[in-house]
């Protein structure tokens, strides 16, 4: 269970109000318009179709032109907003461990030839790998803190667009990550960071965050093959074959069990939804890096990064599919059986981030706007994160406005979509720091402003 305390309705409203105050301070240009756009996201009935439809809700106080100006010319202090998100109560495991997840979601823009900074996004097909497609769009990398129980909730901490997807601009470099890292001190449990195999720069990310008490795990590893530790570090290991890479041992292939050898750790656990789970771990394995992706500009010999491979097998899946083995890659070495169980159990909670990304796409309409510039897309993305954060802070204050065919939910177990239904009822109790719009229409006398004189004449006479 998570150590994050469950606040009452009054405390939840107070925390949400403080976050709204700090959110407005992070909106440095067109702040009032952007702030009210977040409220309209949460007060709209049903899924968000387009931003202009939000101007039709009763809470909207400005014109649709102000909304477009805010998205195109507004400004969000991203570094400050990351600090605000990292300063909120972050869920922790029973041993005080922080579990973070990293995942990439695509904002597909195939019909936007004039939009810059588009990349080819790999979209998996439903009829096998032969139906995969590469569609132009904007890939975004999300970092979120996970909860340990099955609640489909997480706390997004950061989002990076295509411009920031490089080893030099990873989330560990941001101020918000530094504030999250400050919660870890020497002697406490390390922070676990989980990602999918499609996340780029997995090994560089592990190099950057390893000094912060964090360990990265990924599904499928960084490559399909690996090799044992360097002979100089492992006594008695064979010398590399002729023509092989310096410092590599025998090859480790996922599809060839005869190359695995004896595992360094093996555990058997019984899970409620998966049956018997069997995990085996091989330590001191480093991936065979190539000068591609994050290492395309690397000069000199590629580094040798020791890690651990974990093979997980289960009896059955909740959906009834074929339970194929899953390979997990961890940047930590020397894992015990308990450490192996902690890692694959935390990896299962990574799917909560996928549920969150699906929710912000289908309900909050993250990828629905047809924005032209990537800067506007970044602003809209951070507004979506701010809206989801308010829903998470109001988990204990929102009423269950369920449909007649929906089952009643336990107290504090509402989904984000069901909390959004009751946000309109909670909004009057929250602080609204945004200023009221100023009237811009002409006054009662037909003049829009006081003038000292009339229209200047077309011709002037020089005085004699």
C-alpha positions as a printed Julia matrix, in Angstrom:
464×3 Matrix{Float64}:
   0.0     0.0     0.0
   1.03    3.6    -0.52
   2.25    5.71    2.38
   0.55    8.81    0.94
  -2.11    9.86    3.51
  -5.68   10.3     2.32
  -6.77   13.86    3.12
 -10.34   14.75    3.95
 -12.57   16.87    1.71
 -11.55   20.12    3.41
  -7.84   19.4     3.19
  -8.19   18.26   -0.42
  -9.88   21.54   -1.38
  -7.17   23.5     0.42
  -4.38   21.65   -1.4
  -6.09   22.12   -4.74
  -6.54   25.84   -4.03
  -2.85   26.25   -3.21
  -1.93   24.47   -6.41
  -4.2    26.79   -8.41
  -2.47   29.82   -6.9
   0.94   28.44   -7.8
  -0.28   27.44  -11.26
  -1.27   31.01  -12.11
   2.18   32.21  -11.05
   3.69   29.78  -13.58
   1.61   31.27  -16.42
   3.72   34.35  -17.15
   1.95   35.53  -20.33
  -1.8    35.4   -20.99
  -2.01   33.76  -17.59
  -5.68   34.5   -16.87
  -6.78   33.06  -20.21
  -4.65   29.93  -19.82
  -5.79   29.43  -16.23
  -9.47   29.61  -17.16
  -8.84   27.24  -20.06
  -7.76   24.61  -17.51
 -11.0    25.13  -15.57
 -13.03   24.8   -18.76
 -11.28   21.51  -19.52
 -12.59   20.13  -16.23
 -16.07   21.68  -16.38
 -16.97   20.57  -19.9
 -19.57   17.83  -20.29
 -18.22   14.76  -22.0
 -14.94   14.39  -23.89
 -13.2    17.49  -25.18
 -13.52   17.73  -28.96
 -11.64   20.97  -29.63
 -10.47   23.99  -27.59
 -12.97   26.3   -29.26
 -15.83   24.16  -27.95
 -14.65   24.99  -24.43
 -15.68   28.61  -25.0
 -19.32   27.44  -24.97
 -19.32   26.21  -21.36
 -20.97   28.39  -18.73
 -17.7    29.01  -16.9
 -16.09   30.71  -19.92
 -15.84   34.48  -19.43
 -13.85   35.49  -22.5
 -14.16   35.26  -26.25
 -12.8    32.51  -28.41
 -10.19   34.91  -29.77
  -8.65   35.23  -26.31
  -8.4    31.46  -26.15
  -6.5    31.3   -29.43
  -4.22   34.15  -28.39
  -3.42   32.35  -25.13
  -2.45   29.11  -26.87
  -0.43   30.81  -29.6
   1.21   33.66  -27.67
   0.98   32.66  -24.02
   3.87   31.43  -21.95
   4.26   28.7   -19.34
   7.27   28.75  -17.01
   8.0    25.05  -17.43
  10.89   24.94  -14.96
   8.79   26.55  -12.23
   5.78   24.36  -12.95
   7.97   21.26  -12.68
   9.06   22.44   -9.25
   5.44   22.95   -8.21
   4.48   19.44   -9.34
   7.5    17.91   -7.59
   6.58   19.75   -4.39
   3.17   18.09   -4.16
   2.72   14.96   -2.0
   4.25   12.11   -4.01
   3.07    8.53   -3.41
   5.64    6.19   -1.93
   5.91    2.48   -1.34
   5.82    0.89    2.1
   9.62    1.14    2.41
   9.64    4.82    1.41
  10.7     4.09   -2.17
   9.7     6.43   -5.0
   8.56    4.59   -8.12
   8.7     6.66  -11.3
   7.6     5.69  -14.81
   8.7     7.02  -18.19
   6.63    6.5   -21.32
   6.25    8.07  -24.75
   2.93    8.99  -26.32
   2.53   10.32  -29.85
   0.56   13.36  -30.95
   0.03   12.32  -34.56
  -0.11   15.15  -37.13
  -0.18   13.46  -40.57
  -2.22   16.27  -42.2
  -0.1    19.18  -40.97
   2.61   19.71  -43.62
   3.25   23.29  -42.43
   3.87   22.26  -38.82
   7.54   22.18  -37.93
   9.46   19.76  -35.7
   7.44   16.73  -36.75
   9.1    13.34  -36.45
   8.12    9.9   -37.71
   6.26    8.13  -34.89
   6.21    4.34  -34.77
   2.58    3.2   -34.47
   2.02   -0.48  -33.76
  -0.55   -2.22  -35.94
  -3.31   -4.51  -34.75
  -2.58   -7.29  -37.25
   1.01   -8.0   -36.33
   4.27   -6.21  -36.94
   3.63   -6.18  -40.68
   0.89   -3.57  -40.14
   3.1    -1.13  -38.22
   3.23    2.41  -39.58
   5.46    5.46  -39.31
   3.24    8.54  -39.09
   4.47   12.15  -38.77
   3.74   13.68  -35.39
   5.09   15.02  -32.12
   6.32   12.38  -29.64
   6.13   13.42  -26.0
   7.98   11.76  -23.13
   6.1    11.73  -19.81
   7.55   11.15  -16.34
   5.12   10.25  -13.56
   5.18    8.99   -9.98
   3.29    5.71   -9.53
   1.2     4.38   -6.7
   1.64    0.87   -5.37
  -2.02   -0.14   -5.3
  -4.28   -0.81   -8.27
  -6.01    2.53   -8.63
  -4.98    3.62  -12.17
  -3.7     6.88  -10.69
  -0.31    8.48  -11.11
   1.17   11.93  -10.69
   2.66   13.39  -13.9
   5.83   15.32  -13.11
   7.24   16.27  -16.49
   6.6    16.2   -20.22
   9.19   16.73  -22.95
   8.5    17.29  -26.63
  10.61   16.41  -29.67
  13.03   19.26  -29.08
  13.96   17.97  -25.62
  14.41   14.29  -26.53
  18.19   14.16  -26.25
  20.53   12.92  -23.52
  21.43   16.52  -22.65
  17.82   17.55  -22.02
  16.42   14.54  -20.18
  14.16   15.1   -17.15
  17.02   14.49  -14.68
  18.48   17.81  -15.82
  15.34   19.76  -14.93
  14.73   21.65  -11.74
  11.61   19.64  -10.96
  13.61   16.4   -11.11
  16.18   17.93   -8.76
  13.45   18.7    -6.25
  12.13   15.15   -6.5
  15.66   13.8    -6.15
  16.15   15.87   -2.98
  13.66   13.6    -1.22
  16.17   10.76   -1.55
  19.01   10.76    0.93
  21.83    8.34    1.55
  20.65    5.26    3.41
  17.07    5.35    2.11
  15.57    3.12   -0.54
  16.63    3.97   -4.06
  14.19    5.51   -6.51
  12.98    3.04   -9.13
  12.32    4.37  -12.63
  10.43    2.18  -15.11
  10.08    2.64  -18.85
   9.0     0.69  -21.91
  11.27   -0.74  -24.56
  10.14    1.97  -27.0
  11.6     4.71  -24.84
  14.73    6.09  -26.55
  17.99    6.85  -24.82
  17.43    4.21  -22.14
  21.09    3.65  -21.36
  22.05    7.37  -21.36
  19.13    8.03  -19.06
  20.38    5.32  -16.72
  23.83    6.92  -16.7
  22.41   10.3   -15.74
  20.05    9.22  -12.98
  22.21    6.53  -11.37
  23.97    9.19   -9.29
  20.63   10.33   -7.84
  19.76    7.12   -6.01
  17.63    6.01   -8.96
  17.62    2.77  -10.88
  16.11    2.39  -14.32
  14.3    -0.67  -15.59
  12.97   -1.19  -19.08
  10.97   -3.88  -20.84
  12.89   -5.73  -23.49
  16.2    -4.11  -22.71
  18.14   -1.85  -25.05
  19.07   -4.55  -27.55
  18.21   -8.1   -28.41
  21.65   -9.36  -27.45
  24.01   -8.76  -24.56
  27.39   -9.95  -23.33
  28.93  -10.9   -20.01
  31.05   -8.52  -17.96
  34.52   -7.51  -19.06
  37.25  -10.13  -18.42
  39.23   -7.53  -16.5
  36.37   -7.28  -13.98
  35.32  -10.93  -13.83
  38.14  -13.4   -13.08
  38.11  -16.61  -15.03
  35.86  -15.35  -17.84
  36.91  -16.22  -21.37
  38.84  -13.8   -23.51
  36.95  -12.12  -26.37
  36.98  -13.94  -29.67
  39.19  -12.72  -32.5
  37.69   -9.63  -34.09
  35.25   -9.13  -31.22
  34.73   -5.95  -29.27
  37.22   -5.21  -26.55
  36.06   -6.07  -23.04
  33.17   -8.34  -24.03
  32.54  -11.89  -22.97
  30.28  -14.59  -24.3
  27.08  -13.62  -26.02
  23.66  -13.61  -24.34
  20.67  -14.08  -26.67
  17.04  -14.01  -25.6
  15.98  -16.64  -28.14
  18.76  -19.12  -27.24
  18.44  -20.53  -23.71
  21.76  -22.33  -24.02
  23.5   -18.91  -23.9
  21.89  -17.87  -20.62
  23.81  -19.95  -18.12
  22.76  -20.29  -14.5
  20.78  -17.3   -13.14
  22.2   -15.3   -10.28
  18.77  -15.11   -8.6
  15.47  -16.93   -9.07
  12.14  -16.35   -7.31
   8.62  -17.76   -7.41
   5.64  -15.67   -6.29
   1.86  -16.13   -6.48
  -0.01  -13.11   -7.88
  -3.77  -12.62   -7.72
  -4.23  -11.71  -11.38
  -1.35  -13.61  -12.98
  -1.1   -16.86  -11.05
   2.39  -18.17  -10.35
   5.09  -15.7   -11.4
   8.6   -17.06  -11.96
  11.49  -14.61  -12.29
  15.14  -15.28  -13.12
  17.91  -12.66  -13.08
  21.36  -12.58  -14.68
  23.68   -9.9   -13.37
  26.68   -8.02  -14.76
  25.4    -8.02  -18.34
  26.0    -5.02  -20.52
  24.14   -4.29  -23.79
  26.0    -4.18  -27.07
  25.79   -0.47  -27.84
  26.01    0.86  -31.38
  26.58    4.35  -32.76
  22.88    4.96  -33.35
  20.09    6.87  -31.62
  21.56    8.54  -28.53
  25.11    7.45  -29.37
  25.13    8.68  -32.97
  27.41   11.6   -32.12
  29.62    9.72  -29.68
  33.34    9.76  -30.41
  35.73    7.15  -29.13
  35.01    3.76  -27.64
  31.46    3.13  -26.48
  31.06    2.64  -22.72
  30.46   -0.7   -21.06
  27.47   -0.41  -18.71
  26.84   -3.32  -16.39
  23.22   -4.18  -15.74
  20.84   -7.02  -14.89
  18.45   -8.93  -17.12
  15.25  -10.34  -15.59
  13.04  -12.91  -17.29
   9.44  -13.0   -16.01
   6.94  -15.78  -16.71
   3.32  -15.96  -15.48
   0.62  -18.61  -15.74
  -2.13  -16.47  -17.27
  -3.08  -12.9   -18.13
  -6.15  -11.02  -16.86
  -7.48  -10.64  -20.4
  -7.0   -14.3   -21.28
  -4.19  -13.79  -23.8
  -1.12  -15.91  -24.34
   1.31  -15.2   -21.45
   4.58  -14.75  -23.33
   7.78  -14.25  -21.29
   8.78  -10.66  -20.56
  12.39   -9.5   -20.4
  13.21   -6.63  -18.04
  16.44   -4.66  -18.03
  17.68   -2.98  -14.85
  20.65   -0.67  -14.44
  21.32   -2.13  -10.96
  23.66   -5.06  -10.35
  24.05   -7.59   -7.55
  20.3    -8.0    -7.05
  18.94  -10.4    -4.46
  15.72  -12.36   -4.83
  13.78   -9.7    -2.95
  15.2    -6.97   -5.19
  14.13   -8.9    -8.28
  10.56   -9.19   -6.98
  10.43   -5.48   -6.2
  11.47   -4.64   -9.74
   9.0    -6.73  -11.69
   6.16   -5.82   -9.32
   6.93   -2.14   -9.78
   7.06   -2.67  -13.52
   3.45   -3.88  -13.49
   2.4    -0.56  -12.01
   3.87    1.19  -15.06
   0.62    0.47  -16.88
  -1.07    3.09  -14.69
   0.8     5.71  -16.72
  -0.57    4.16  -19.91
  -4.08    4.42  -18.45
  -3.44    8.09  -17.66
  -2.21    8.81  -21.18
  -5.28    7.11  -22.62
  -7.5     9.2   -20.33
  -5.97   12.55  -21.29
  -6.33   11.62  -24.95
  -9.89   10.31  -24.89
 -11.44   12.51  -22.17
  -9.36   15.69  -21.92
  -8.67   15.82  -25.66
  -4.9    16.17  -25.48
  -4.29   15.33  -29.16
  -7.5    16.85  -30.58
  -6.39   20.47  -31.25
  -4.99   21.2   -34.71
  -2.23   23.47  -33.48
   0.36   24.65  -35.95
   3.45   25.23  -33.82
   5.15   22.94  -31.34
   5.29   25.77  -28.78
   1.49   25.89  -28.72
   1.44   22.11  -28.38
   3.77   22.32  -25.38
   1.5    24.88  -23.69
  -1.55   22.72  -24.28
   0.28   19.67  -22.92
   1.19   21.43  -19.67
  -2.4    22.66  -19.29
  -3.56   19.05  -19.61
  -1.09   18.0   -16.89
  -2.32   20.83  -14.64
  -5.93   19.73  -15.16
  -5.13   16.11  -14.32
  -3.23   17.22  -11.2
  -6.3    19.07   -9.91
  -8.38   15.93  -10.38
  -5.86   13.93   -8.37
  -5.82   16.47   -5.55
  -9.64   16.4    -5.34
  -9.98   12.62   -5.04
 -11.42   12.9    -1.53
 -13.63   15.94   -2.21
 -15.55   14.92   -5.34
 -18.89   13.14   -5.2
 -19.56    9.98   -7.18
 -21.84   11.12  -10.02
 -22.1     7.69  -11.58
 -24.31    6.64  -14.43
 -27.28    4.36  -13.64
 -25.5     1.4   -15.23
 -22.2     1.96  -13.41
 -21.26    0.21  -10.2
 -20.73    2.3    -7.06
 -17.09    3.01   -6.31
 -15.44    2.71   -2.93
 -14.62    5.96   -1.09
 -11.46    7.5    -2.5
 -11.38    5.03   -5.42
 -13.01    7.16   -8.11
 -11.42    7.24  -11.54
 -10.23   10.55  -13.01
 -13.13   10.64  -15.48
 -15.73   10.24  -12.7
 -14.09   12.92  -10.57
 -14.22   15.26  -13.56
 -18.01   14.9   -13.66
 -18.29   16.51  -10.23
 -15.61   19.17  -10.67
 -18.21   21.78  -11.58
 -19.8    21.31   -8.13
 -16.45   21.61   -6.33
 -15.18   24.59   -8.33
 -17.11   27.28   -6.35
 -15.24   26.16   -3.2
 -11.82   26.55   -4.84
  -9.75   29.7    -5.05
  -9.96   31.49   -8.41
  -6.91   33.78   -8.65
  -7.58   34.72  -12.28
  -8.76   38.26  -12.83
 -12.12   39.02  -14.39
 -11.97   40.1   -18.03
 -12.13   43.81  -18.78
 -14.97   45.0   -21.04
 -13.72   45.82  -24.51
 -16.97   46.81  -26.19
 -18.03   50.44  -26.66
 -19.68   52.16  -23.73
 -23.25   53.55  -23.53
 -22.31   56.69  -25.51
 -20.97   54.67  -28.41
 -17.33   55.48  -27.77
 -14.8    52.81  -26.82
 -12.54   55.25  -24.95
 -12.22   58.88  -23.98
 -10.61   60.99  -26.64
  -9.14   64.42  -26.29
 -10.13   65.42  -29.81
 -11.9    64.22  -32.9
 -10.47   62.72  -36.01
  -7.62   64.86  -37.42
  -8.52   66.73  -40.6
  -7.33   65.47  -43.93
  -5.71   68.84  -44.75
  -4.18   71.51  -42.57
  -3.69   75.18  -43.34
  -0.42   76.81  -42.55
  -0.77   79.92  -40.47
   0.4    83.1   -42.12
